[in-house]
Amino acid sequence: MGAEIRRSRAGSKGVSQRGFTLIELLVVLVILSGAAALVAPRLGSSWDSLRLRGAARGLAAALRYARTQAISTKQRVSLRLDLEKQSYRVAFEESGEEEEEAALSARERKERAEGERRRERVLFIPQGVRLKGAWEGEGMDPCEAITFFPRGSSSGGRILLMSSEGKRLWVRVALFSGRPEIVSPEEEDDTGEVDE
């Protein structure tokens, strides 16, 4: 019952290496950290762009919803912006037509108001993106809301979103069709309009 001990000499034939040396591991780690240092800033920039584009899509969706509600309820509906709270909401407004309002009973007016409150939701701009402002109409006057009318048209305008890295996107609303579109600053400049 003797235990057999095998001894091998370094460099002798038949000995197989099973593993990596510390130097080999360190070289691989240095290469990987160098690659990560090159890729990381690009990933951060990509994430910033994705967040900005996502915020613009959410805003455009809210604008489409406001337009659809204006058409289906046959009343003015606005997308109201709150720059201080970095939020926006769809607000249902009085039609302004006295005859139509007078024809509604008190109960119908109350039900309409309650339904409108239930449909109004405050949405916030994601962190890392700023709602910089909105401009309305052809003269591009500063505004706090873009209004949609029962026939689908709008007050028109555009809303500026800016990322924490300074990248910008416009959400532009067509005056006559009321349709929103996301536009980069370069495309906006091509229209001959002033940027801010």
C-alpha positions as a Markdown table, in Angstrom:
| # | Residue | x | y | z |
|---|---|---|---|---|
| 1 | Met | 0.0 | 0.0 | 0.0 |
| 2 | Gly | 2.5 | 2.5 | -0.9 |
| 3 | Ala | 1.5 | 5.9 | -2.2 |
| 4 | Glu | 3.1 | 6.7 | -5.5 |
| 5 | Ile | 4.3 | 10.2 | -5.9 |
| 6 | Arg | 5.0 | 11.5 | -9.4 |
| 7 | Arg | 7.5 | 14.2 | -9.9 |
| 8 | Ser | 7.9 | 16.0 | -13.1 |
| 9 | Arg | 10.6 | 18.2 | -14.2 |
| 10 | Ala | 10.0 | 21.5 | -15.9 |
| 11 | Gly | 10.4 | 21.2 | -19.6 |
| 12 | Ser | 10.3 | 17.4 | -19.7 |
| 13 | Lys | 8.5 | 15.8 | -22.5 |
| 14 | Gly | 5.0 | 14.5 | -21.7 |
| 15 | Val | 4.1 | 17.2 | -19.2 |
| 16 | Ser | 1.1 | 19.3 | -20.3 |
| 17 | Gln | 0.4 | 22.7 | -19.1 |
| 18 | Arg | -3.0 | 23.1 | -17.5 |
| 19 | Gly | -3.8 | 26.8 | -17.0 |
| 20 | Phe | -2.5 | 30.2 | -17.6 |
| 21 | Thr | 0.3 | 32.1 | -15.9 |
| 22 | Leu | -0.4 | 35.2 | -14.0 |
| 23 | Ile | 1.3 | 37.3 | -16.6 |
| 24 | Glu | -1.0 | 35.9 | -19.3 |
| 25 | Leu | -4.0 | 36.7 | -17.2 |
| 26 | Leu | -2.8 | 40.3 | -16.6 |
| 27 | Val | -2.2 | 40.9 | -20.3 |
| 28 | Val | -5.7 | 39.8 | -21.1 |
| 29 | Leu | -7.2 | 42.0 | -18.4 |
| 30 | Val | -5.2 | 45.0 | -19.7 |
| 31 | Ile | -6.5 | 44.4 | -23.2 |
| 32 | Leu | -10.1 | 44.0 | -22.1 |
| 33 | Ser | -9.9 | 47.2 | -19.9 |
| 34 | Gly | -8.5 | 49.1 | -22.8 |
| 35 | Ala | -11.3 | 48.0 | -25.1 |
| 36 | Ala | -13.9 | 48.9 | -22.4 |
| 37 | Ala | -12.4 | 52.3 | -22.1 |
| 38 | Leu | -12.8 | 52.9 | -25.8 |
| 39 | Val | -16.4 | 51.5 | -26.0 |
| 40 | Ala | -17.8 | 52.9 | -22.8 |
| 41 | Pro | -18.1 | 56.6 | -23.9 |
| 42 | Arg | -19.9 | 55.5 | -27.1 |
| 43 | Leu | -22.3 | 53.4 | -25.1 |
| 44 | Gly | -23.1 | 56.4 | -22.8 |
| 45 | Ser | -23.7 | 58.5 | -25.9 |
| 46 | Ser | -25.9 | 55.9 | -27.4 |
| 47 | Trp | -27.9 | 55.6 | -24.2 |
| 48 | Asp | -28.4 | 59.4 | -24.1 |
| 49 | Ser | -29.6 | 59.3 | -27.7 |
| 50 | Leu | -32.0 | 56.5 | -27.0 |
| 51 | Arg | -33.4 | 58.3 | -24.0 |
| 52 | Leu | -33.9 | 61.5 | -26.0 |
| 53 | Arg | -35.6 | 59.7 | -28.9 |
| 54 | Gly | -37.8 | 57.8 | -26.5 |
| 55 | Ala | -38.9 | 61.0 | -24.8 |
| 56 | Ala | -39.7 | 62.5 | -28.3 |
| 57 | Arg | -41.7 | 59.4 | -29.3 |
| 58 | Gly | -43.7 | 59.6 | -26.0 |
| 59 | Leu | -44.4 | 63.3 | -26.6 |
| 60 | Ala | -45.5 | 62.7 | -30.2 |
| 61 | Ala | -47.8 | 59.9 | -29.0 |
| 62 | Ala | -49.4 | 62.2 | -26.5 |
| 63 | Leu | -49.9 | 64.8 | -29.3 |
| 64 | Arg | -51.5 | 62.1 | -31.6 |
| 65 | Tyr | -53.8 | 61.1 | -28.7 |
| 66 | Ala | -54.8 | 64.8 | -28.1 |
| 67 | Arg | -55.6 | 65.2 | -31.8 |
| 68 | Thr | -57.7 | 61.9 | -31.8 |
| 69 | Gln | -59.6 | 63.0 | -28.7 |
| 70 | Ala | -60.3 | 66.4 | -30.2 |
| 71 | Ile | -61.8 | 64.7 | -33.3 |
| 72 | Ser | -63.8 | 62.1 | -31.4 |
| 73 | Thr | -65.2 | 64.3 | -28.7 |
| 74 | Lys | -65.7 | 67.3 | -31.1 |
| 75 | Gln | -64.1 | 69.7 | -28.7 |
| 76 | Arg | -60.7 | 71.4 | -28.3 |
| 77 | Val | -58.0 | 69.4 | -26.6 |
| 78 | Ser | -54.6 | 70.8 | -25.7 |
| 79 | Leu | -51.3 | 69.3 | -24.8 |
| 80 | Arg | -50.2 | 71.5 | -21.9 |
| 81 | Leu | -46.5 | 71.8 | -21.0 |
| 82 | Asp | -45.1 | 72.5 | -17.5 |
| 83 | Leu | -41.4 | 73.4 | -18.0 |
| 84 | Glu | -40.8 | 73.8 | -14.3 |
| 85 | Lys | -42.0 | 70.3 | -13.4 |
| 86 | Gln | -40.7 | 68.8 | -16.7 |
| 87 | Ser | -44.1 | 67.3 | -17.5 |
| 88 | Tyr | -47.0 | 67.5 | -19.9 |
| 89 | Arg | -50.7 | 66.5 | -19.9 |
| 90 | Val | -53.6 | 66.3 | -22.3 |
| 91 | Ala | -56.3 | 68.8 | -21.2 |
| 92 | Phe | -59.9 | 68.8 | -22.5 |
| 93 | Glu | -61.2 | 72.4 | -22.9 |
| 94 | Glu | -64.6 | 74.0 | -23.1 |
| 95 | Ser | -65.9 | 74.1 | -26.6 |
| 96 | Gly | -66.6 | 77.8 | -26.4 |
| 97 | Glu | -69.9 | 77.3 | -28.2 |
| 98 | Glu | -72.6 | 78.7 | -25.9 |
| 99 | Glu | -75.5 | 77.0 | -27.8 |
| 100 | Glu | -73.9 | 73.6 | -27.4 |
| 101 | Glu | -73.1 | 74.3 | -23.7 |
| 102 | Ala | -76.6 | 75.6 | -23.0 |
| 103 | Ala | -78.1 | 72.5 | -24.5 |
| 104 | Leu | -76.3 | 70.2 | -22.0 |
| 105 | Ser | -78.0 | 69.6 | -18.7 |
| 106 | Ala | -76.2 | 70.2 | -15.5 |
| 107 | Arg | -75.8 | 66.4 | -15.1 |
| 108 | Glu | -74.4 | 66.0 | -18.6 |
| 109 | Arg | -71.9 | 68.8 | -18.0 |
| 110 | Lys | -70.8 | 67.2 | -14.7 |
| 111 | Glu | -70.4 | 63.8 | -16.4 |
| 112 | Arg | -68.4 | 65.3 | -19.2 |
| 113 | Ala | -66.1 | 67.1 | -16.7 |
| 114 | Glu | -65.6 | 64.0 | -14.7 |
| 115 | Gly | -64.8 | 61.9 | -17.8 |
| 116 | Glu | -62.3 | 64.6 | -18.9 |
| 117 | Arg | -60.6 | 64.6 | -15.5 |
| 118 | Arg | -60.2 | 60.8 | -15.7 |
| 119 | Arg | -58.6 | 61.0 | -19.1 |
| 120 | Glu | -56.1 | 63.7 | -18.1 |
| 121 | Arg | -52.8 | 62.2 | -17.0 |
| 122 | Val | -49.6 | 64.0 | -16.1 |
| 123 | Leu | -46.6 | 62.5 | -17.9 |
| 124 | Phe | -43.0 | 63.3 | -17.0 |
| 125 | Ile | -40.0 | 63.8 | -19.2 |
| 126 | Pro | -37.4 | 61.0 | -18.4 |
| 127 | Gln | -34.4 | 61.9 | -16.4 |
| 128 | Gly | -31.5 | 63.0 | -18.5 |
| 129 | Val | -33.8 | 64.8 | -21.0 |
| 130 | Arg | -35.1 | 68.4 | -20.6 |
| 131 | Leu | -38.2 | 69.9 | -22.0 |
| 132 | Lys | -36.8 | 73.3 | -23.2 |
| 133 | Gly | -39.9 | 75.0 | -24.5 |
| 134 | Ala | -42.6 | 75.2 | -27.1 |
| 135 | Trp | -43.4 | 77.6 | -29.9 |
| 136 | Glu | -46.7 | 78.1 | -31.6 |
| 137 | Gly | -48.0 | 79.0 | -35.0 |
| 138 | Glu | -46.2 | 80.6 | -38.0 |
| 139 | Gly | -44.5 | 83.4 | -36.0 |
| 140 | Met | -43.2 | 80.8 | -33.5 |
| 141 | Asp | -44.3 | 82.6 | -30.4 |
| 142 | Pro | -43.5 | 80.9 | -27.1 |
| 143 | Cys | -46.4 | 79.0 | -25.7 |
| 144 | Glu | -47.4 | 76.6 | -22.9 |
| 145 | Ala | -49.8 | 74.4 | -25.0 |
| 146 | Ile | -50.5 | 73.2 | -28.4 |
| 147 | Thr | -54.3 | 73.0 | -29.1 |
| 148 | Phe | -56.1 | 70.6 | -31.4 |
| 149 | Phe | -59.5 | 71.4 | -32.9 |
| 150 | Pro | -62.5 | 69.1 | -33.7 |
| 151 | Arg | -61.6 | 68.9 | -37.4 |
| 152 | Gly | -58.1 | 67.6 | -36.6 |
| 153 | Ser | -56.2 | 70.9 | -37.3 |
| 154 | Ser | -54.1 | 72.4 | -34.6 |
| 155 | Ser | -52.6 | 75.7 | -33.4 |
| 156 | Gly | -49.3 | 74.3 | -34.8 |
| 157 | Gly | -45.9 | 74.6 | -33.4 |
| 158 | Arg | -42.9 | 72.7 | -32.1 |
| 159 | Ile | -41.5 | 71.5 | -28.9 |
| 160 | Leu | -37.8 | 71.3 | -28.1 |
| 161 | Leu | -36.3 | 68.4 | -26.1 |
| 162 | Met | -32.6 | 68.4 | -25.1 |
| 163 | Ser | -30.4 | 65.6 | -23.7 |
| 164 | Ser | -28.0 | 66.1 | -20.8 |
| 165 | Glu | -25.2 | 66.0 | -23.5 |
| 166 | Gly | -26.8 | 68.8 | -25.4 |
| 167 | Lys | -28.3 | 66.7 | -28.3 |
| 168 | Arg | -31.6 | 68.2 | -29.4 |
| 169 | Leu | -34.8 | 66.9 | -31.1 |
| 170 | Trp | -37.9 | 68.9 | -32.1 |
| 171 | Val | -41.4 | 67.5 | -32.1 |
| 172 | Arg | -43.1 | 69.6 | -34.8 |
| 173 | Val | -46.9 | 69.7 | -35.1 |
| 174 | Ala | -48.4 | 70.6 | -38.6 |
| 175 | Leu | -50.8 | 73.6 | -38.5 |
| 176 | Phe | -53.5 | 72.2 | -40.8 |
| 177 | Ser | -53.2 | 68.5 | -40.4 |
| 178 | Gly | -52.3 | 68.5 | -36.7 |
| 179 | Arg | -49.9 | 65.6 | -37.2 |
| 180 | Pro | -46.8 | 65.5 | -35.1 |
| 181 | Glu | -43.3 | 64.5 | -36.4 |
| 182 | Ile | -39.9 | 64.2 | -34.8 |
| 183 | Val | -37.3 | 66.3 | -36.5 |
| 184 | Ser | -33.6 | 66.6 | -35.8 |
| 185 | Pro | -32.0 | 70.1 | -35.6 |
| 186 | Glu | -30.4 | 69.7 | -39.0 |
| 187 | Glu | -33.7 | 68.9 | -40.6 |
| 188 | Glu | -35.3 | 71.9 | -38.8 |
| 189 | Asp | -32.5 | 74.2 | -40.1 |
| 190 | Asp | -33.3 | 73.1 | -43.6 |
| 191 | Thr | -36.8 | 74.6 | -43.3 |
| 192 | Gly | -35.3 | 78.0 | -42.8 |
| 193 | Glu | -36.7 | 78.4 | -39.3 |
| 194 | Val | -34.8 | 79.7 | -36.4 |
| 195 | Asp | -33.5 | 77.1 | -34.0 |
| 196 | Glu | -34.3 | 78.5 | -30.5 |
